[in-house]
Amino acid sequence: MSRVNETLPERDATLLMSSRQWPVLAHRMHHMAQEGVPFAAHLARIAPDTAAWRTGPPSDITTRLLLAAHHALTTPLDQALPAGPRVSITAARSRSTTTAPDTAAPKQPAPTEPAVPAHRQQAAPAPRQGHGR
């Protein structure tokens, strides 16, 4: 907590540490410190007043700060921080309504019986139950 207070402005540090996700970020920072990764240098990238996460509605500031902190901790120091949320290409394609549909016909076994809705199919009579003679 002291390293976060040293790295970020007081208001940002307080907002970050009072969020529900703080334990997750603290855990990540702890592991980074154990591995010798300078997590304070990572976090310092979100401190400037010109940081992208600072623009937007005040009601979303905590969410933007948490996302910026996550990106700062997971992006190598030699790479620029993403300006917005990271997008999974695979997930985006699976949910896209603009991608071309798969034109290959699905391989299905040939039907052995005529296609009749289940509620219209005639069921065999139930076996008789009772005393056998």
C-alpha positions as CSV (number, residue, x, y, z in Angstrom):
1,M,0.0,0.0,0.0
2,S,2.8,2.4,0.8
3,R,4.4,1.8,-2.7
4,V,1.0,2.7,-4.3
5,N,0.7,5.8,-2.2
6,E,4.2,6.8,-3.2
7,T,3.5,6.2,-6.9
8,L,0.0,7.5,-7.5
9,P,-1.6,10.8,-6.4
10,E,-3.4,10.5,-3.1
11,R,-6.9,10.6,-4.6
12,D,-6.1,7.9,-7.1
13,A,-4.4,5.6,-4.6
14,T,-7.3,6.0,-2.2
15,L,-9.8,5.2,-4.9
16,L,-7.9,2.2,-6.0
17,M,-7.3,0.7,-2.6
18,S,-11.0,1.2,-1.6
19,S,-12.3,-0.6,-4.6
20,R,-13.7,-4.2,-4.4
21,Q,-11.0,-5.3,-6.8
22,W,-8.1,-4.0,-4.7
23,P,-7.2,-7.4,-3.2
24,V,-6.7,-8.8,-6.8
25,L,-4.4,-5.9,-7.8
26,A,-2.6,-6.1,-4.5
27,H,-2.0,-9.8,-5.0
28,R,-0.7,-9.2,-8.5
29,M,1.7,-6.5,-7.2
30,H,2.9,-8.7,-4.4
31,H,3.8,-11.5,-7.0
32,M,5.5,-8.9,-9.2
33,A,7.6,-7.7,-6.3
34,Q,8.5,-11.3,-5.4
35,E,9.7,-11.8,-9.0
36,G,11.7,-8.6,-8.9
37,V,9.4,-6.8,-11.3
38,P,9.3,-3.1,-10.6
39,F,5.5,-2.8,-10.2
40,A,5.8,0.9,-9.1
41,A,7.3,1.7,-12.5
42,H,4.4,0.0,-14.1
43,L,1.8,1.8,-12.0
44,A,3.6,5.2,-12.5
45,R,2.4,5.1,-16.2
46,I,-1.2,5.8,-15.1
47,A,-0.3,8.7,-12.7
48,P,0.0,11.6,-15.1
49,D,-2.9,14.1,-15.3
50,T,-2.9,13.4,-19.1
51,A,-3.5,9.7,-18.7
52,A,-6.3,8.4,-21.0
53,W,-8.3,6.8,-18.2
54,R,-8.9,10.3,-16.7
55,T,-11.2,11.3,-19.5
56,G,-14.9,10.3,-19.3
57,P,-17.8,10.6,-17.0
58,P,-17.0,11.0,-13.3
59,S,-19.4,8.1,-12.4
60,D,-17.1,5.7,-14.2
61,I,-13.8,6.9,-12.9
62,T,-13.2,3.9,-10.5
63,T,-13.8,1.4,-13.4
64,R,-11.5,3.3,-15.7
65,L,-8.8,3.5,-12.9
66,L,-9.0,-0.2,-12.2
67,L,-8.8,-1.1,-15.9
68,A,-5.8,1.3,-16.3
69,A,-4.1,-0.2,-13.3
70,H,-4.7,-3.7,-14.6
71,H,-3.3,-2.8,-18.0
72,A,-0.3,-1.0,-16.4
73,L,0.5,-4.1,-14.4
74,T,0.1,-6.6,-17.3
75,T,1.7,-4.6,-20.1
76,P,5.5,-4.7,-20.4
77,L,7.3,-1.4,-19.7
78,D,8.6,-1.2,-23.2
79,Q,5.1,-1.3,-24.7
80,A,2.5,1.4,-24.8
81,L,-0.5,1.0,-22.6
82,P,-3.7,0.2,-24.5
83,A,-6.0,3.2,-24.9
84,G,-9.2,1.0,-24.4
85,P,-10.2,-2.4,-23.2
86,R,-8.3,-5.3,-24.8
87,V,-10.5,-7.3,-27.2
88,S,-10.2,-11.0,-27.8
89,I,-10.3,-11.5,-31.5
90,T,-11.8,-15.0,-31.2
91,A,-14.5,-13.8,-28.8
92,A,-15.3,-10.9,-31.0
93,R,-15.7,-13.1,-34.1
94,S,-17.9,-15.6,-32.2
95,R,-20.3,-12.8,-31.3
96,S,-20.1,-10.8,-34.5
97,T,-23.1,-10.3,-36.6
98,T,-21.1,-9.0,-39.6
99,T,-18.8,-11.9,-40.2
100,A,-19.6,-14.1,-43.2
101,P,-21.5,-17.2,-42.2
102,D,-19.9,-20.6,-42.7
103,T,-21.1,-21.7,-46.1
104,A,-20.0,-25.3,-45.8
105,A,-23.0,-27.6,-45.3
106,P,-23.0,-29.3,-42.0
107,K,-22.3,-33.0,-42.2
108,Q,-25.2,-34.9,-40.8
109,P,-26.1,-38.5,-41.2
110,A,-28.9,-39.2,-43.7
111,P,-32.2,-39.6,-42.0
112,T,-33.4,-43.2,-41.7
113,E,-37.0,-42.3,-41.0
114,P,-39.2,-39.5,-42.5
115,A,-38.8,-36.3,-40.7
116,V,-41.9,-36.1,-38.5
117,P,-42.2,-33.9,-35.5
118,A,-41.9,-35.8,-32.3
119,H,-45.4,-34.9,-31.1
120,R,-46.8,-36.3,-34.4
121,Q,-45.0,-39.6,-34.3
122,Q,-47.0,-42.7,-33.5
123,A,-45.7,-44.4,-30.4
124,A,-45.9,-48.2,-30.0
125,P,-48.3,-49.3,-27.4
126,A,-46.9,-49.8,-23.9
127,P,-46.2,-53.4,-23.0
128,R,-49.0,-55.0,-20.9
129,Q,-48.4,-55.3,-17.3
130,G,-50.1,-57.7,-15.0
131,H,-50.3,-61.4,-14.2
132,G,-48.8,-63.6,-16.7
133,R,-50.9,-66.7,-17.7
